[in-house]
Amino acid sequence: MYKVVFDGSREKADHKSVYANTIQALAAEDEKIIALDADLMNSSGTFKFWKEHPDQMINVGVAEANMMGIAGGLSAVGRIPYVHTFGPFASRRSFDQTFISIGYAGNSVRIFGSDPGVCAAFNGGTHMPFEDMALMRAIPGATVFDISDAVLLGWVLRDIKSNEGVTYLRSTRKSFLKIYEEGSTFEQGKANLLREGKDAAVIACGLMVGEAMLAAEELAKEGIELTVIDMFTVKPLDHEAVAKAAETGAIVTAENHNIIGGLGESVAASLLEQGLPVAFKRHGVMDRFGQVGAVDYLQEVYGLTAKDLIVSVKETIAKKK
């Protein structure tokens, strides 16, 4: 069970440390665990693990597509591979190998695409994936996560050990606003209700969960009660949570991703297929490429702040019948 402890403060733990420490702990528990990285072990925090346990860590160099093929082969012979590289290289650069050598071949690999969307910051537009969830969602049977805080990341990394097929999770290497209490547990495919209100619902994932909570606090000062849902499993989607959110009569989705092919379109399809008439808006990156800048600056440029989200919520509430 999870407990929400949001107070607007930033996490003390950075996500790359959570990833490195969790992978090391998993490897100590099970010799079948093997981690792979594409010359980014300092960036992922796994360099020390590699030096201490070289038999359970492979640095493939700057060869991301080859890394996916290696991971698929390791799965085929009974190993449990965890793969890390930056989000654009984990998704679009190596997509064919992931699709064929892992998904189509029936292998099971867990892929961590770090620094998605504006979290790529000064690495710039070439390293800024606003399309990675769209790509990975399209792989049959894939599971796709967008992680909102470090506690959730640690839990997901452990829980996906037994996942079959392609598992893709995206998150920052640094830190987000703190959402959950230490020791919280979750359920894959089950959204987390963080706050309940009657006027509208924001269904968010990843970076935008904290922004949604900030927006809810500001809107409450105006007498607007907002439901906030952390849809950390983007595929498979929690359709029951979508239906519950629709009871407010207004839904805004919020994602650090292109509005094409991400959470918003998935929720929209769910609403239509369930026959749920509701005022609706996708809030995210409006079909644009990335650029260089600090994360907070880029959030303003792409409209990924609580302030921008408040505007979308008010516009959507105004459309309620």
C-alpha positions as CSV (number, residue, x, y, z in Angstrom):
1,M,0.0,0.0,0.0
2,Y,1.2,3.5,-0.8
3,K,1.1,6.6,1.3
4,V,1.2,10.1,-0.2
5,V,3.5,12.6,1.6
6,F,3.5,15.4,-0.9
7,D,4.4,18.8,0.5
8,G,6.1,20.4,-2.5
9,S,9.6,19.5,-1.3
10,R,12.2,17.8,-3.6
11,E,13.5,14.3,-3.0
12,K,16.8,13.7,-1.2
13,A,17.6,10.7,-3.3
14,D,18.5,11.1,-7.0
15,H,17.1,8.5,-9.3
16,K,20.4,7.3,-10.8
17,S,21.5,6.3,-7.2
18,V,18.2,4.5,-6.7
19,Y,18.7,2.7,-10.0
20,A,22.3,1.7,-9.2
21,N,21.7,0.6,-5.6
22,T,18.6,-1.4,-6.6
23,I,20.3,-3.2,-9.4
24,Q,23.3,-4.0,-7.2
25,A,20.9,-5.4,-4.5
26,L,19.0,-7.4,-7.0
27,A,22.2,-8.9,-8.4
28,A,23.4,-9.8,-4.9
29,E,20.1,-11.7,-4.4
30,D,20.1,-13.5,-7.8
31,E,23.1,-14.4,-9.9
32,K,20.9,-14.5,-13.0
33,I,20.6,-10.7,-12.9
34,I,22.8,-9.0,-15.3
35,A,23.0,-5.2,-16.0
36,L,24.0,-3.7,-19.4
37,D,25.0,-0.1,-20.1
38,A,26.1,1.8,-23.2
39,D,29.2,3.6,-22.0
40,L,27.1,5.5,-19.4
41,M,28.0,3.8,-16.2
42,N,29.0,7.1,-14.5
43,S,25.7,8.6,-15.7
44,S,23.7,5.6,-14.4
45,G,25.7,5.3,-11.2
46,T,26.7,1.7,-11.9
47,F,30.4,2.1,-12.4
48,K,31.2,0.9,-8.9
49,F,29.0,-2.1,-9.3
50,W,30.8,-3.0,-12.5
51,K,34.2,-2.7,-10.8
52,E,33.1,-5.0,-8.0
53,H,31.0,-7.4,-10.0
54,P,32.3,-7.5,-13.5
55,D,30.6,-10.9,-14.1
56,Q,27.1,-9.3,-13.7
57,M,27.7,-6.0,-15.6
58,I,28.4,-5.4,-19.2
59,N,29.5,-2.1,-20.7
60,V,28.8,-2.5,-24.4
61,G,30.2,0.9,-25.4
62,V,28.4,3.4,-27.6
63,A,26.4,0.6,-29.3
64,E,22.8,0.8,-28.1
65,A,21.3,-1.3,-30.8
66,N,23.9,-4.1,-30.2
67,M,23.1,-3.8,-26.5
68,M,19.5,-4.7,-27.1
69,G,20.5,-7.7,-29.2
70,I,22.9,-8.9,-26.5
71,A,20.2,-8.4,-23.8
72,G,17.8,-10.5,-25.9
73,G,20.4,-13.2,-26.2
74,L,21.0,-13.2,-22.5
75,S,17.3,-13.6,-21.8
76,A,17.1,-16.5,-24.2
77,V,19.7,-18.4,-22.2
78,G,18.0,-17.8,-18.9
79,R,19.6,-14.5,-17.6
80,I,17.5,-11.6,-16.3
81,P,18.8,-8.5,-18.1
82,Y,18.4,-4.9,-17.0
83,V,19.5,-2.3,-19.6
84,H,20.2,1.4,-19.2
85,T,20.9,4.2,-21.6
86,F,19.5,7.7,-22.2
87,G,15.9,7.7,-23.3
88,P,16.4,8.5,-27.1
89,F,19.0,5.8,-27.4
90,A,16.9,3.3,-25.4
91,S,13.9,3.9,-27.7
92,R,14.3,5.4,-31.2
93,R,18.0,4.5,-31.9
94,S,17.6,0.8,-31.0
95,F,13.9,0.4,-31.8
96,D,14.2,-2.4,-34.4
97,Q,16.5,-4.5,-32.3
98,T,14.2,-4.1,-29.3
99,F,11.1,-5.0,-31.4
100,I,12.7,-8.0,-33.1
101,S,15.4,-9.4,-30.8
102,I,13.4,-8.9,-27.6
103,G,9.7,-8.5,-28.3
104,Y,9.1,-10.6,-31.4
105,A,11.6,-13.2,-30.3
106,G,9.8,-13.7,-27.0
107,N,12.6,-12.6,-24.8
108,S,12.3,-10.6,-21.6
109,V,14.3,-7.4,-21.0
110,R,13.9,-4.5,-18.6
111,I,14.9,-1.2,-20.3
112,F,15.6,2.0,-18.3
113,G,15.5,5.1,-20.6
114,S,16.8,7.9,-18.4
115,D,16.2,11.7,-18.7
116,P,13.2,11.6,-20.9
117,G,11.6,14.8,-22.3
118,V,12.8,18.0,-20.8
119,C,14.9,16.1,-18.2
120,A,17.6,15.8,-20.9
121,A,18.2,19.5,-20.2
122,F,21.6,20.6,-21.5
123,N,22.1,17.5,-23.6
124,G,19.8,19.2,-26.0
125,G,17.3,18.3,-28.7
126,T,19.1,15.3,-30.0
127,H,18.9,13.7,-26.5
128,M,15.4,14.9,-25.7
129,P,12.8,12.1,-26.4
130,F,9.3,13.3,-26.6
131,E,8.3,10.2,-28.5
132,D,9.8,7.3,-26.5
133,M,6.5,6.2,-24.9
134,A,4.8,6.3,-28.3
135,L,7.4,3.9,-29.8
136,M,7.5,1.5,-26.8
137,R,3.7,1.4,-26.4
138,A,3.5,0.1,-30.0
139,I,5.5,-3.0,-29.3
140,P,3.0,-5.9,-28.7
141,G,2.8,-7.0,-25.1
142,A,5.2,-4.3,-23.9
143,T,4.8,-2.7,-20.4
144,V,5.6,1.0,-20.2
145,F,6.2,3.1,-17.0
146,D,6.7,6.8,-16.5
147,I,8.1,7.2,-13.0
148,S,7.1,10.1,-10.7
149,D,9.4,9.6,-7.7
150,A,12.3,7.7,-6.3
151,V,10.3,5.4,-4.0
152,L,8.2,4.3,-6.9
153,L,11.3,3.8,-9.1
154,G,12.9,1.5,-6.5
155,W,9.7,-0.6,-6.2
156,V,9.2,-0.8,-10.0
157,L,12.8,-2.0,-10.6
158,R,12.2,-4.8,-8.1
159,D,8.8,-5.8,-9.3
160,I,9.6,-6.0,-13.0
161,K,12.1,-8.7,-12.4
162,S,9.6,-11.3,-13.3
163,N,8.0,-9.4,-16.2
164,E,7.8,-11.0,-19.6
165,G,8.5,-9.3,-22.9
166,V,9.7,-5.7,-23.3
167,T,9.5,-3.6,-20.2
168,Y,10.3,0.1,-20.6
169,L,10.6,2.6,-17.8
170,R,11.5,6.3,-18.1
171,S,12.6,8.6,-15.4
172,T,15.1,11.4,-14.5
173,R,18.6,10.7,-13.3
174,K,18.3,13.5,-10.8
175,S,15.2,14.1,-8.6
176,F,11.6,15.1,-8.7
177,L,9.2,16.4,-6.1
178,K,8.6,13.8,-3.4
179,I,5.3,12.0,-3.7
180,Y,5.4,8.7,-1.7
181,E,6.4,7.6,1.8
182,E,9.4,5.3,2.0
183,G,8.3,1.6,2.1
184,S,5.2,2.3,-0.1
185,T,4.1,-0.5,-2.4
186,F,2.2,-0.4,-5.7
187,E,0.6,-2.5,-8.3
188,Q,1.6,-2.7,-12.0
189,G,-1.2,-1.5,-14.2
190,K,-3.1,0.1,-11.3
191,A,-3.1,3.9,-11.1
192,N,-2.5,5.7,-7.8
193,L,-5.1,8.1,-6.5
194,L,-3.1,10.9,-4.9
195,R,-5.9,13.5,-4.3
196,E,-9.7,13.4,-4.7
197,G,-11.9,16.3,-5.8
198,K,-15.2,16.8,-7.6
199,D,-14.5,19.5,-10.1
200,A,-12.0,17.9,-12.5
201,A,-9.3,15.3,-12.7
202,V,-5.7,15.4,-13.8
203,I,-4.3,12.1,-14.9
204,A,-0.5,12.6,-14.9
205,C,2.7,10.6,-15.2
206,G,6.4,11.1,-14.5
207,L,7.6,14.7,-14.0
208,M,4.0,16.0,-14.4
209,V,2.7,14.3,-11.3
210,G,4.4,16.7,-9.0
211,E,3.2,19.6,-11.1
212,A,-0.3,18.3,-11.0
213,M,-0.1,18.2,-7.2
214,L,1.1,21.8,-7.1
215,A,-1.7,22.8,-9.4
216,A,-4.2,21.1,-7.2
217,E,-3.0,23.1,-4.1
218,E,-3.3,26.4,-6.0
219,L,-6.7,25.6,-7.4
220,A,-8.0,24.6,-3.9
221,K,-7.3,28.2,-2.9
222,E,-9.9,29.2,-5.5
223,G,-12.4,26.6,-4.3
224,I,-11.7,24.2,-7.2
225,E,-11.3,20.6,-6.0
226,L,-9.1,18.5,-8.2
227,T,-8.6,14.8,-8.4
228,V,-5.0,13.9,-9.1
229,I,-4.1,10.4,-10.4
230,D,-0.5,9.0,-11.0
231,M,-0.9,6.8,-14.0
232,F,2.6,5.4,-13.6
233,T,1.8,2.4,-15.8
234,V,1.0,4.0,-19.1
235,K,0.7,0.5,-20.7
236,P,-1.4,-1.4,-19.7
237,L,-3.6,1.5,-18.8
238,D,-5.9,1.4,-15.8
239,H,-9.3,1.8,-17.4
240,E,-11.2,1.7,-14.1
241,A,-9.2,4.7,-12.9
242,V,-10.0,6.5,-16.1
243,A,-13.7,5.8,-15.6
244,K,-13.6,7.0,-12.0
245,A,-11.9,10.2,-13.1
246,A,-14.6,10.8,-15.7
247,E,-17.1,11.1,-12.9
248,T,-15.8,14.7,-12.3
249,G,-17.0,15.6,-15.8
250,A,-13.6,17.0,-16.8
251,I,-10.2,15.3,-17.4
252,V,-6.8,16.8,-18.3
253,T,-3.9,14.4,-19.0
254,A,-0.4,15.7,-18.2
255,E,2.8,14.3,-19.6
256,N,6.5,15.2,-20.3
257,H,6.0,13.8,-23.8
258,N,4.5,14.6,-27.1
259,I,0.7,14.7,-26.9
260,I,0.8,12.4,-29.9
261,G,1.2,8.8,-29.0
262,G,1.5,9.1,-25.2
263,L,-0.6,9.1,-22.1
264,G,-3.2,11.6,-23.4
265,E,-4.1,9.5,-26.5
266,S,-4.3,6.4,-24.4
267,V,-6.7,7.9,-22.0
268,A,-8.7,9.5,-24.8
269,A,-9.1,6.0,-26.4
270,S,-10.2,4.6,-23.1
271,L,-12.9,7.2,-22.6
272,L,-14.3,6.7,-26.1
273,E,-14.3,2.9,-25.9
274,Q,-16.0,3.0,-22.5
275,G,-18.6,5.5,-23.9
276,L,-17.8,8.1,-21.3
277,P,-18.8,11.7,-22.3
278,V,-16.4,14.1,-20.6
279,A,-14.7,17.4,-21.2
280,F,-11.1,16.4,-22.1
281,K,-7.7,18.0,-22.9
282,R,-4.3,16.6,-23.5
283,H,-1.6,18.6,-21.8
284,G,2.0,18.0,-22.9
285,V,4.5,18.8,-25.6
286,M,2.6,20.2,-28.6
287,D,4.3,18.2,-31.4
288,R,7.7,19.9,-31.1
289,F,11.4,19.0,-31.1
290,G,13.6,19.4,-28.0
291,Q,16.2,22.1,-27.4
292,V,19.0,23.0,-24.9
293,G,18.2,24.5,-21.5
294,A,17.8,24.0,-17.8
295,V,14.9,21.8,-16.8
296,D,12.9,24.6,-15.2
297,Y,13.4,26.8,-18.2
298,L,12.3,24.0,-20.6
299,Q,9.2,23.3,-18.5
300,E,8.2,26.9,-19.1
301,V,9.1,26.8,-22.8
302,Y,7.0,23.6,-23.4
303,G,4.2,24.5,-20.9
304,L,5.0,21.8,-18.4
305,T,4.5,23.8,-15.2
306,A,1.8,23.8,-12.6
307,K,0.8,27.3,-13.8
308,D,0.3,26.1,-17.4
309,L,-1.6,23.1,-16.1
310,I,-4.0,25.3,-14.1
311,V,-4.9,27.1,-17.3
312,S,-5.7,23.8,-19.0
313,V,-7.8,22.6,-16.1
314,K,-9.9,25.8,-16.0
315,E,-10.4,25.7,-19.8
316,T,-11.6,22.1,-19.5
317,I,-13.9,22.7,-16.6
318,A,-15.5,25.5,-18.7
319,K,-16.4,22.9,-21.3
320,K,-18.3,20.7,-18.9
321,K,-22.0,20.2,-19.8
